[in-house]
């Protein structure tokens, strides 16, 4: 039973890290688009 808890915790960490990385990439993309639109 403990093995399942460890696997679930590992999956949760991977999902969290992936979400954080993608969130930063999406945020920088939005910032670039915003700068491109406001500079014209």
N, C-alpha and C positions, 0 to 999 in steps of 0.2 A: 504493500500500500504506500509506503514511503517513496518508492521509486516513481510512482505516478505523480506524487506531489512535486518531486524534484524535476521531472520532465515538464510538468505544467508550469513550474516557476521558470525554467529555462526558456520555454516557448514565450512566456509573458515578457521576459527580458528582451528577447529577440524582436518581438513585435513592438515593444516600446522604443527600442533603439531605432528600428526601421522607421517608425512614425516620426521620431524626432528628426532624423536625417532628412526625410522627405519633406517635413514641415519647413525646415530651414531652406531647402531648395525651392519650394513653392514660394516662400516669403521673398527670397531674393529675386525670383522671376517676376513676381508682382511688382517689386520695387523698380526693377529695370523697365518694365512696361510703363509704369507710372512716370518715371523720369523721361522716357521717350515721348510720352504724350504731352507732358507739361513743358517740354523744351521747345515744342513747335509753336 
